[in-house]
């Protein structure tokens, strides 16, 4: 069995006033998460909005509890390390 976990989360960049500032926050967070967790992560929505960042990532594994644990750890990391507050997140784990 293969389990694929997909997560989408939203950061509030209310104090940000430019796309350049947003890009700095988003790229820094994505790079640190990729380095720490070896996860596929990218900005997936609202690319032209400078007040919100919507980021998605995927985790794959052969154990559902492992995938779920990885998602939990990454969300905890985002809450602790992001330069903007985490507003919302949703995730789904599918079996193939």
Backbone as ProteinMPNN parsed JSONL, in Angstrom:
{"seq_chain_A": "XXXXXXXXXXXXXXXXXXXXXXXXXXXXXXXXXXXXXXXXXXXXXXXXXXXXXXXXXXXXXXXXXXXXXXXXXXXXXXXXXXXXXXXXXXXXXXXX", "coords_chain_A": {"N_chain_A": [[0.829, -1.186, 0.0], [0.383, 2.245, -0.685], [0.5, 5.413, 0.717], [-0.635, 8.689, 0.334], [-0.293, 11.866, 1.449], [-1.767, 15.008, 1.366], [-1.542, 18.42, 1.895], [-2.876, 21.652, 2.506], [-2.228, 24.931, 3.359], [-2.745, 28.17, 4.871], [-1.304, 31.341, 5.152], [-1.369, 34.402, 6.948], [-0.53, 37.414, 5.723], [-0.849, 40.08, 6.522], [0.543, 42.419, 7.315], [2.242, 42.853, 5.252], [3.243, 44.612, 2.315], [3.919, 44.254, -0.334], [4.563, 42.235, -3.266], [7.141, 41.363, -3.438], [8.012, 41.296, -0.77], [6.293, 39.319, 0.165], [7.172, 37.134, -1.365], [9.717, 36.769, -0.274], [9.129, 35.872, 2.354], [7.64, 33.528, 1.799], [9.349, 31.954, 0.133], [11.528, 31.559, 1.861], [10.35, 30.07, 3.978], [9.436, 27.774, 2.577], [11.873, 26.713, 1.603], [13.249, 26.132, 4.02], [11.511, 24.215, 5.106], [11.632, 22.221, 3.137], [14.339, 21.491, 3.353], [14.43, 20.494, 5.964], [12.447, 18.48, 6.133], [12.395, 17.095, 3.721], [10.333, 17.398, 1.736], [7.816, 17.849, -0.78], [6.878, 21.016, -1.672], [5.008, 23.973, -2.372], [3.889, 27.264, -3.379], [0.478, 27.59, -3.975], [-1.92, 28.957, -4.514], [-3.527, 32.194, -4.905], [-1.395, 33.772, -5.896], [-0.936, 36.383, -6.756], [-1.735, 37.991, -4.714], [-0.718, 40.041, -2.075], [-1.278, 39.847, 0.577], [-1.919, 37.378, 1.548], [-0.801, 33.996, 1.715], [-0.97, 30.925, 0.155], [-0.114, 27.696, 0.564], [0.949, 24.49, -0.479], [1.663, 21.046, 0.248], [3.09, 17.732, -0.119], [3.223, 14.395, 1.122], [4.561, 11.161, 1.092], [4.257, 7.678, 1.785], [4.539, 4.314, 3.174], [2.991, 3.768, 5.318], [0.154, 4.755, 6.984], [-0.006, 6.106, 9.46], [2.56, 7.115, 9.687], [2.637, 8.99, 7.562], [0.597, 10.728, 8.406], [1.767, 11.613, 10.808], [4.02, 12.966, 9.806], [2.78, 15.082, 8.432], [1.599, 16.399, 10.622], [3.934, 17.185, 12.021], [5.104, 18.928, 10.157], [3.17, 20.959, 9.964], [3.279, 21.876, 12.616], [5.892, 22.864, 12.553], [5.574, 24.94, 10.673], [3.819, 26.613, 12.09], [5.519, 27.377, 14.165], [7.81, 28.457, 12.911], [7.207, 30.127, 10.731], [7.078, 33.431, 9.345], [4.68, 34.631, 9.492], [1.312, 34.467, 10.719], [-0.353, 31.282, 10.935], [-3.329, 30.688, 9.356], [-5.235, 28.815, 8.498], [-5.625, 25.3, 7.804], [-5.908, 22.355, 5.799], [-6.008, 18.83, 5.35], [-5.553, 15.727, 3.6], [-5.447, 12.233, 3.388], [-4.752, 9.745, 1.16], [-5.161, 6.402, -0.017], [-3.413, 4.196, -2.111]], "CA_chain_A": [[0.0, 0.0, 0.0], [1.038, 3.551, -0.708], [-0.335, 6.484, 1.253], [-0.231, 10.022, -0.094], [-0.91, 12.932, 2.225], [-1.706, 16.316, 0.727], [-1.965, 19.442, 2.836], [-2.947, 23.025, 2.013], [-2.345, 25.844, 4.488], [-2.828, 29.587, 4.521], [-0.624, 32.276, 6.05], [-1.865, 35.775, 6.89], [0.567, 38.362, 5.528], [-1.54, 41.369, 6.586], [1.493, 43.521, 7.438], [3.073, 42.906, 4.056], [2.67, 45.537, 1.335], [4.43, 44.046, -1.687], [4.782, 40.848, -3.672], [8.539, 41.048, -3.138], [8.037, 40.913, 0.634], [5.624, 38.022, 0.261], [8.066, 36.136, -1.944], [10.779, 36.534, 0.695], [8.579, 35.05, 3.438], [7.227, 32.23, 1.274], [10.516, 31.179, -0.314], [12.307, 31.179, 3.042], [9.65, 28.993, 4.668], [9.455, 26.577, 1.735], [13.224, 26.158, 1.579], [13.553, 25.533, 5.327], [10.707, 22.991, 5.249], [12.208, 21.213, 2.233], [15.601, 21.028, 3.923], [14.224, 19.762, 7.217], [11.547, 17.338, 6.009], [12.478, 16.482, 2.393], [8.941, 17.38, 1.327], [7.468, 18.66, -1.944], [6.077, 22.133, -1.178], [4.967, 25.102, -3.304], [2.757, 28.175, -3.282], [-0.49, 26.992, -4.893], [-3.057, 29.838, -4.797], [-3.412, 33.619, -4.562], [-0.02, 34.19, -6.179], [-0.858, 37.824, -6.971], [-2.157, 38.695, -3.509], [0.417, 40.21, -1.174], [-1.72, 39.766, 1.968], [-2.15, 35.988, 1.926], [-0.02, 32.983, 1.003], [-1.555, 29.593, 0.236], [0.985, 26.784, 0.259], [0.585, 23.085, -0.415], [2.775, 20.082, 0.269], [2.708, 16.321, -0.21], [4.058, 13.414, 1.822], [4.228, 9.812, 0.641], [4.848, 6.637, 2.615], [3.846, 3.033, 3.149], [2.276, 3.638, 6.577], [-0.721, 5.918, 7.13], [0.335, 6.855, 10.672], [3.795, 7.85, 9.382], [2.261, 10.136, 6.732], [-0.135, 11.639, 9.279], [2.749, 12.201, 11.722], [4.82, 13.93, 9.047], [1.951, 16.27, 8.206], [1.51, 17.094, 11.912], [5.225, 17.816, 12.312], [5.318, 20.051, 9.236], [2.272, 22.037, 10.387], [3.882, 22.433, 13.838], [7.045, 23.639, 12.099], [5.068, 26.17, 10.047], [3.314, 27.473, 13.167], [6.635, 27.878, 14.973], [8.89, 29.092, 12.155], [6.758, 31.069, 9.694], [7.105, 34.846, 9.705], [3.298, 35.083, 9.432], [0.469, 33.494, 11.416], [-1.087, 30.25, 10.215], [-4.751, 30.993, 9.456], [-6.062, 27.64, 8.269], [-5.021, 24.212, 7.037], [-6.681, 21.145, 5.568], [-5.198, 17.779, 4.751], [-6.227, 14.504, 3.212], [-4.547, 11.111, 3.15], [-5.374, 8.77, 0.269], [-4.484, 5.122, -0.15], [-3.347, 3.698, -3.486]], "C_chain_A": [[0.877, 1.256, 0.0], [0.039, 4.577, -0.191], [0.253, 7.823, 0.823], [-1.019, 11.035, 0.725], [-0.693, 14.259, 1.528], [-2.264, 17.332, 1.719], [-1.897, 20.816, 2.172], [-3.088, 23.913, 3.236], [-2.229, 27.287, 4.029], [-2.139, 30.417, 5.6], [-1.192, 33.675, 5.854], [-0.68, 36.732, 6.839], [0.04, 39.793, 5.576], [-0.58, 42.553, 6.658], [2.368, 43.715, 6.218], [2.429, 43.814, 3.006], [3.209, 45.36, -0.079], [4.58, 42.557, -1.987], [6.218, 40.415, -3.392], [8.688, 40.61, -1.678], [7.399, 39.561, 0.862], [6.549, 36.911, -0.221], [9.188, 35.78, -0.972], [10.308, 35.608, 1.817], [8.298, 33.637, 2.95], [8.433, 31.381, 0.879], [11.362, 30.7, 0.863], [11.66, 30.0, 3.76], [9.703, 27.698, 3.871], [10.839, 25.936, 1.737], [13.584, 25.486, 2.897], [12.769, 24.243, 5.537], [11.257, 21.875, 4.358], [13.496, 20.635, 2.811], [15.385, 20.138, 5.147], [13.447, 18.466, 7.016], [11.616, 16.611, 4.671], [11.078, 16.299, 1.806], [8.762, 18.242, 0.075], [6.511, 19.75, -1.472], [6.15, 23.279, -2.169], [3.789, 26.011, -2.957], [1.753, 27.746, -4.349], [-1.682, 27.882, -5.247], [-2.7, 31.27, -4.436], [-2.002, 34.161, -4.788], [0.118, 35.7, -6.331], [-1.326, 38.641, -5.775], [-0.969, 38.833, -2.565], [0.014, 40.084, 0.296], [-1.997, 38.338, 2.449], [-1.253, 35.076, 1.087], [-0.687, 31.631, 1.232], [-0.505, 28.619, -0.292], [0.491, 25.349, 0.403], [1.82, 22.21, -0.348], [2.224, 18.668, 0.241], [3.73, 15.46, 0.511], [3.609, 12.038, 1.344], [4.932, 8.798, 1.534], [4.033, 5.359, 2.538], [3.057, 2.767, 4.432], [1.462, 4.914, 6.816], [-0.359, 6.753, 8.359], [1.635, 7.644, 10.481], [3.479, 9.117, 8.592], [1.536, 11.177, 7.585], [0.816, 12.347, 10.251], [3.619, 13.239, 11.039], [4.037, 15.219, 8.812], [1.84, 17.078, 9.5], [2.806, 17.834, 12.243], [5.481, 19.027, 11.42], [4.415, 21.228, 9.614], [2.792, 22.681, 11.678], [5.078, 23.312, 13.499], [6.607, 24.971, 11.511], [4.566, 27.13, 11.122], [4.453, 28.12, 13.947], [7.598, 28.763, 14.188], [8.452, 30.149, 11.138], [6.788, 32.498, 10.234], [5.717, 35.468, 9.643], [2.433, 34.036, 10.124], [-0.232, 32.515, 10.469], [-2.575, 30.486, 10.442], [-5.588, 29.716, 9.409], [-5.23, 26.561, 7.6], [-6.011, 23.072, 6.913], [-5.734, 20.086, 5.0], [-6.062, 16.565, 4.482], [-5.171, 13.446, 2.961], [-5.301, 10.079, 2.323], [-4.51, 7.523, 0.183], [-4.544, 4.663, -1.601], [-2.786, 2.296, -3.513]], "O_chain_A": [[1.951, 1.3, 0.602], [-1.118, 4.603, -0.61], [1.456, 8.062, 0.929], [-2.249, 11.058, 0.697], [0.428, 14.595, 1.146], [-3.325, 17.125, 2.307], [-0.992, 21.103, 1.388], [-3.967, 23.685, 4.068], [-1.696, 27.585, 2.961], [-2.361, 30.222, 6.795], [-1.465, 34.087, 4.727], [0.08, 36.842, 7.801], [0.438, 40.628, 4.763], [-0.881, 43.607, 6.097], [3.158, 44.658, 6.167], [1.212, 43.79, 2.827], [2.986, 46.215, -0.936], [4.706, 41.734, -1.081], [6.478, 39.239, -3.137], [9.412, 39.658, -1.387], [7.892, 38.752, 1.649], [6.69, 35.877, 0.433], [9.566, 34.614, -0.862], [11.012, 34.667, 2.185], [8.67, 32.662, 3.603], [8.519, 30.212, 1.256], [11.853, 29.571, 0.863], [12.342, 29.037, 4.112], [9.985, 26.637, 4.429], [10.947, 24.717, 1.864], [14.157, 24.396, 2.903], [13.301, 23.279, 6.087], [11.337, 20.721, 4.78], [13.715, 19.424, 2.762], [16.087, 19.143, 5.331], [13.749, 17.459, 7.655], [10.946, 15.592, 4.503], [10.689, 15.193, 1.429], [9.464, 19.236, -0.11], [5.447, 19.447, -0.932], [7.206, 23.544, -2.745], [2.822, 25.584, -2.325], [2.128, 27.556, -5.506], [-2.394, 27.582, -6.206], [-1.708, 31.529, -3.754], [-1.481, 34.918, -3.969], [1.187, 36.246, -6.06], [-1.311, 39.87, -5.827], [-0.284, 37.849, -2.284], [0.866, 40.2, 1.176], [-2.278, 38.122, 3.628], [-0.985, 35.346, -0.083], [-0.939, 31.242, 2.372], [-0.07, 28.71, -1.441], [-0.292, 25.039, 1.302], [2.89, 22.585, -0.828], [1.052, 18.433, 0.535], [4.927, 15.748, 0.515], [2.413, 11.782, 1.209], [6.055, 9.024, 1.984], [2.97, 5.322, 1.918], [2.518, 1.676, 4.617], [2.014, 6.014, 6.846], [-0.402, 7.982, 8.301], [1.791, 8.723, 11.052], [3.988, 10.193, 8.909], [1.828, 12.369, 7.496], [0.681, 13.547, 10.487], [3.926, 14.278, 11.625], [4.571, 16.316, 8.974], [1.973, 18.302, 9.48], [2.773, 18.979, 12.694], [6.014, 20.037, 11.878], [4.858, 22.376, 9.585], [2.75, 23.904, 11.815], [5.258, 24.379, 14.087], [7.195, 26.011, 11.809], [4.855, 28.326, 11.072], [4.358, 29.281, 14.344], [8.146, 29.718, 14.738], [9.262, 30.98, 10.731], [6.554, 32.738, 11.418], [5.578, 36.688, 9.731], [2.77, 32.852, 10.121], [-0.641, 32.872, 9.364], [-3.038, 30.486, 11.582], [-6.531, 29.554, 10.183], [-4.252, 26.856, 6.914], [-6.841, 22.847, 7.794], [-4.791, 20.398, 4.273], [-7.141, 16.398, 5.05], [-4.121, 13.731, 2.385], [-6.357, 9.595, 2.732], [-3.286, 7.585, 0.297], [-5.593, 4.731, -2.242], [-2.653, 1.704, -4.584]]}, "name": "protein", "num_of_chains": 1, "seq": "XXXXXXXXXXXXXXXXXXXXXXXXXXXXXXXXXXXXXXXXXXXXXXXXXXXXXXXXXXXXXXXXXXXXXXXXXXXXXXXXXXXXXXXXXXXXXXXX"}
